[in-house]
Structures are given as C-alpha cells and as structure tokens.
Amino acid sequence: SPDVKNEPEPVKEKKKGHGRNGGNDYTGAKRRRVPHESLKPGDHCPCCHRGKVYELKDPGICVFVKGQAPVTAEVWESTRLRCPTCNEVFTAKLPEDVGKEKYDATAGSMMALMKYGCGFPFYRFEKLQESLGIPLPASTIWEVVAKVAGMARPVLGELVRLAAQGNVIF
C-alpha cells in the first residue's frame, strides 16, 4: 500500500473586512449623485484659501433600504472634494428628504409581511433579495423585523382586550 502522509491541511486566510455589505454590493439599487452644495472642483479651499479643491475618486456612500415589492434600496453618492494644500475633505450633504435610518419603516413592515403574512422564511427572503441585487442577510432581516414588531405591541394589547370581552369562544 502507498505511504499515507499525515500532513496538516493548509489554513485558509480569513478575509479582511467588517462583514457588512458595502455600497457596491447593492447592484440592483438606484444610484443618485449628490453634488457639494457650495463647492465644485477648482474652487479655492474655504479653510486655507491657498489650495484649490479637487474631486476624490471615491464618493461618500450612504445606503438606505426601503420596502416595496418586496424590498429595494437607494445608494446616495455624495461628492467629496479635497484641498491638496491642507488636505481638508469637503463632503456634500444629503438632501433633507432622505431618511436618517438605513432601514425605512416600510422595509421592516414588508419583511414582516413576507415572513408572517406569506410564510416566506428569512433565509429564502435573503436569497430572493440577493438575486435582485439587494443583499439582505437573514440575521439583518430578523433585527429589522424585531424592531418594527415593537411598534405593533399596543395593537396586540387592544386585540387581546377585545377578545377578553367576547361571550363565545370557538
């Protein structure tokens, strides 16, 4: 019989990163550019007044997820300008109508509806969203649904109170 060598398997290097999805992972998302509100490339730096600002290759990225059929996302790319003299970076502010929360209330209610109204398991919902270009891990879906569920607790209490007033139980 041939000699069997007991060599240990090579250890796979762990990929670096924070484990979250970046703006470029949202391939199915609508993309919007936000120009800087007061500066454009070539303007004098408002800090040092010596250098001229230029646009950086990578914009500032903010991802906002909203509920539709089933869930969509928008990626907002804010223009970033840098002064070569003082290295100050100026990032465009997002419009006022953009939400402050990454997951809109409509996204949480749609996720809950898919799970509890349609019987769609979170892991299947994750695969569906991934195929549509909007990556949503099942664990994230659970966290968003749990947050939204707290808002419906008063309704549950009222339904229990009304049910307690009933005369006949089927």
C-alpha positions as CSV (number, residue, x, y, z in Angstrom):
1,S,0.0,0.0,0.0
2,P,1.2,3.5,-0.7
3,D,2.6,5.6,2.1
4,V,0.0,7.9,3.6
5,K,1.3,11.2,4.7
6,N,-0.4,12.9,7.6
7,E,0.2,16.5,6.6
8,P,-2.0,19.1,8.1
9,E,-4.3,20.9,5.7
10,P,-3.3,24.5,4.8
11,V,-5.1,27.0,6.9
12,K,-7.2,29.4,4.8
13,E,-6.6,33.0,5.5
14,K,-9.6,34.9,6.8
15,K,-10.8,37.6,4.5
16,K,-10.4,41.1,5.9
17,G,-13.4,43.4,6.4
18,H,-16.2,44.2,8.7
19,G,-18.7,41.7,7.4
20,R,-21.1,44.3,6.2
21,N,-22.3,44.9,2.7
22,G,-20.7,48.0,1.0
23,G,-22.4,50.3,-1.4
24,N,-21.0,48.5,-4.4
25,D,-22.7,45.2,-3.3
26,Y,-26.1,46.8,-3.9
27,T,-26.1,46.2,-7.7
28,G,-29.8,46.4,-8.1
29,A,-30.1,49.7,-6.2
30,K,-31.0,53.1,-7.7
31,R,-27.9,55.3,-7.6
32,R,-28.0,59.1,-7.0
33,R,-25.2,61.6,-7.1
34,V,-25.3,64.5,-4.7
35,P,-23.1,67.5,-5.7
36,H,-21.5,69.5,-3.0
37,E,-23.8,72.4,-2.0
38,S,-21.2,75.2,-2.2
39,L,-18.0,73.8,-3.7
40,K,-17.0,72.5,-7.1
41,P,-13.6,71.2,-8.4
42,G,-11.2,74.1,-8.9
43,D,-12.7,76.4,-6.2
44,H,-10.4,77.8,-3.6
45,C,-10.3,75.9,-0.3
46,P,-12.5,77.6,2.3
47,C,-10.1,76.5,5.1
48,C,-6.7,77.6,4.0
49,H,-7.7,79.8,0.9
50,R,-4.4,78.8,-0.8
51,G,-5.2,75.5,-2.5
52,K,-7.9,74.5,-4.9
53,V,-10.2,71.6,-4.1
54,Y,-10.4,68.6,-6.5
55,E,-12.9,65.7,-6.6
56,L,-11.9,62.4,-5.0
57,K,-12.3,59.2,-6.9
58,D,-14.4,57.5,-4.3
59,P,-17.6,59.4,-3.2
60,G,-19.0,59.2,0.4
61,I,-21.5,56.3,0.3
62,C,-24.8,56.1,2.3
63,V,-27.2,53.2,1.7
64,F,-30.9,53.5,2.5
65,V,-33.2,50.4,2.2
66,K,-37.0,50.9,1.6
67,G,-39.9,48.5,1.4
68,Q,-41.5,47.9,-2.0
69,A,-42.3,44.7,-3.8
70,P,-40.5,43.2,-1.9
71,V,-37.6,45.5,-0.9
72,T,-35.5,48.0,-2.9
73,A,-32.6,50.2,-2.0
74,E,-31.1,53.6,-3.0
75,V,-27.4,54.3,-2.9
76,W,-26.6,58.0,-2.4
77,E,-23.1,59.1,-3.6
78,S,-22.0,62.4,-2.0
79,T,-19.3,64.3,-3.9
80,R,-16.1,64.6,-1.9
81,L,-13.6,67.4,-2.6
82,R,-10.1,67.7,-1.2
83,C,-7.7,70.6,-0.9
84,P,-4.2,69.5,-1.9
85,T,-2.6,72.2,0.3
86,C,-4.2,71.5,3.7
87,N,-5.7,68.0,2.9
88,E,-9.1,69.1,4.1
89,V,-12.0,67.0,2.7
90,F,-15.4,68.5,2.0
91,T,-18.4,66.1,1.6
92,A,-21.7,67.1,0.1
93,K,-24.7,66.9,2.5
94,L,-27.6,64.6,1.6
95,P,-30.9,66.2,0.8
96,E,-33.4,66.8,3.6
97,D,-35.9,64.3,2.3
98,V,-33.5,61.4,2.6
99,G,-34.3,59.4,5.8
100,K,-31.9,59.2,8.7
101,E,-32.4,55.5,9.2
102,K,-30.8,52.9,6.9
103,Y,-33.9,50.7,7.1
104,D,-37.1,52.6,6.4
105,A,-40.3,51.6,8.3
106,T,-41.8,50.3,5.0
107,A,-38.8,47.9,4.7
108,G,-39.4,46.4,8.1
109,S,-43.2,46.1,7.5
110,M,-42.6,44.4,4.1
111,M,-40.1,42.0,5.7
112,A,-42.6,41.1,8.4
113,L,-45.4,40.7,5.9
114,M,-43.2,38.4,3.8
115,K,-42.4,36.2,6.9
116,Y,-45.6,36.2,8.9
117,G,-48.2,37.1,6.3
118,C,-46.9,35.0,3.4
119,G,-44.9,32.3,5.3
120,F,-41.6,33.2,3.5
121,P,-38.7,32.1,5.7
122,F,-35.9,34.7,6.3
123,Y,-33.3,32.5,4.6
124,R,-35.4,32.4,1.4
125,F,-36.1,36.1,1.5
126,E,-32.3,36.6,1.8
127,K,-31.7,34.5,-1.4
128,L,-34.5,36.4,-3.2
129,Q,-33.1,39.8,-2.3
130,E,-29.6,38.6,-3.3
131,S,-30.8,37.6,-6.7
132,L,-32.4,41.0,-7.1
133,G,-29.1,42.8,-6.3
134,I,-30.1,44.0,-2.8
135,P,-28.2,41.9,-0.3
136,L,-30.0,41.4,3.0
137,P,-28.7,38.7,5.3
138,A,-31.4,36.7,7.2
139,S,-29.9,37.9,10.5
140,T,-30.4,41.6,9.5
141,I,-33.9,40.9,8.3
142,W,-34.7,39.4,11.7
143,E,-33.2,42.5,13.5
144,V,-35.3,44.9,11.4
145,V,-38.5,42.9,11.9
146,A,-37.9,42.7,15.6
147,K,-37.5,46.5,15.8
148,V,-40.7,47.1,13.8
149,A,-42.7,44.5,15.9
150,G,-42.3,46.7,19.0
151,M,-44.4,49.4,17.2
152,A,-47.4,46.9,16.9
153,R,-47.4,45.9,20.5
154,P,-50.2,48.4,21.5
155,V,-52.4,46.9,18.8
156,L,-51.8,43.4,20.1
157,G,-52.8,44.6,23.6
158,E,-56.1,46.1,22.3
159,L,-56.9,42.9,20.3
160,V,-56.4,40.8,23.5
161,R,-58.6,43.2,25.5
162,L,-61.3,43.0,22.8
163,A,-61.1,39.2,22.7
164,A,-61.4,39.0,26.5
165,Q,-64.8,40.8,26.2
166,G,-66.2,38.0,24.0
167,N,-69.0,35.7,25.2
168,V,-68.4,32.7,22.9
169,I,-65.0,31.1,22.2
170,F,-64.7,28.9,19.2
